[in-house]
Amino acid sequence: MKNRNFLKAAACGLALFGLLAGCSEEKKEGEKKGVVEQASDKVAHKVVEQIQQPLNKAHDSQALQNVQNQKMQDMVEQSGGEKPKE
């Protein structure tokens, strides 16, 4: 299990390094990407998607929690109760 996590982390690190190294070089508009650059771009896009998915879920979850908290506050205010201290 640790070995698998290490391999994933190493692959992500290499992809990130390739992405950063590829972005640092200025390319001419007419120049096409090589096979290695195309493969590293695909890996980098997959890594970015895998990182963004949990972050997006966390943001959605936080937004849902905020809406629920606001509804509870509104219900308390409508019932004539006091606002909870934050």
C-alpha positions as a printed NumPy array, in Angstrom:
array([[  0.   ,   0.   ,   0.   ],
       [  2.823,   2.4  ,   0.885],
       [  4.608,   1.47 ,  -2.324],
       [  1.535,   2.308,  -4.408],
       [  1.15 ,   5.687,  -2.692],
       [  4.839,   6.378,  -3.248],
       [  4.521,   5.574,  -6.943],
       [  1.494,   7.848,  -7.26 ],
       [  3.334,  10.657,  -5.507],
       [  6.401,  10.152,  -7.691],
       [  4.294,  10.196, -10.856],
       [  2.544,  13.371,  -9.716],
       [  5.896,  14.954,  -8.919],
       [  7.324,  14.067, -12.3  ],
       [  4.208,  15.323, -14.063],
       [  4.331,  18.584, -12.125],
       [  8.021,  18.971, -12.885],
       [  7.368,  18.322, -16.573],
       [  4.526,  20.8  , -16.589],
       [  6.607,  23.486, -14.923],
       [  9.61 ,  22.82 , -17.145],
       [  7.431,  22.843, -20.245],
       [  5.745,  26.082, -19.272],
       [  9.035,  27.85 , -18.615],
       [ 10.237,  27.544, -22.191],
       [  8.894,  29.938, -24.781],
       [  7.71 ,  28.118, -27.901],
       [  7.284,  29.519, -31.351],
       [  3.721,  29.54 , -32.65 ],
       [  4.478,  27.281, -35.614],
       [  6.435,  24.722, -33.565],
       [  4.687,  21.424, -32.8  ],
       [  5.019,  19.513, -29.543],
       [  6.978,  16.299, -29.438],
       [  5.625,  12.937, -28.316],
       [  7.172,  13.257, -24.863],
       [  5.726,  16.735, -24.367],
       [  2.287,  15.565, -25.471],
       [  2.425,  12.623, -23.067],
       [  3.577,  14.803, -20.191],
       [  0.777,  17.272, -20.946],
       [ -1.804,  14.466, -20.8  ],
       [ -0.4  ,  13.244, -17.489],
       [ -0.33 ,  16.78 , -16.123],
       [ -3.958,  17.367, -17.088],
       [ -4.991,  14.107, -15.4  ],
       [ -3.084,  15.046, -12.251],
       [ -4.674,  18.496, -12.174],
       [ -8.13 ,  16.938, -12.565],
       [ -7.444,  14.453,  -9.755],
       [ -6.312,  17.272,  -7.479],
       [ -9.194,  19.587,  -8.377],
       [-11.972,  17.007,  -7.914],
       [-11.621,  16.703,  -4.113],
       [-11.125,  20.453,  -3.806],
       [-14.296,  21.128,  -5.785],
       [-16.193,  18.612,  -3.653],
       [-14.933,  20.328,  -0.508],
       [-16.03 ,  23.738,  -1.808],
       [-19.459,  22.357,  -2.709],
       [-19.768,  20.726,   0.695],
       [-18.821,  23.981,   2.432],
       [-21.367,  25.911,   0.373],
       [-24.074,  23.403,   1.287],
       [-23.123,  23.641,   4.964],
       [-23.308,  27.456,   4.79 ],
       [-26.787,  27.292,   3.25 ],
       [-27.964,  24.875,   5.953],
       [-26.526,  27.081,   8.698],
       [-28.3  ,  30.114,   7.24 ],
       [-31.605,  28.22 ,   7.1  ],
       [-31.209,  27.18 ,  10.734],
       [-30.477,  30.774,  11.735],
       [-33.547,  31.99 ,   9.847],
       [-35.716,  29.36 ,  11.545],
       [-34.428,  30.375,  14.981],
       [-35.086,  34.041,  14.252],
       [-38.604,  33.293,  12.989],
       [-39.423,  31.293,  16.097],
       [-38.455,  34.261,  18.269],
       [-35.341,  32.659,  19.696],
       [-32.006,  34.27 ,  20.21 ],
       [-29.215,  34.155,  17.688],
       [-26.6  ,  31.552,  18.545],
       [-23.247,  33.007,  19.516],
       [-20.508,  32.387,  16.989]])
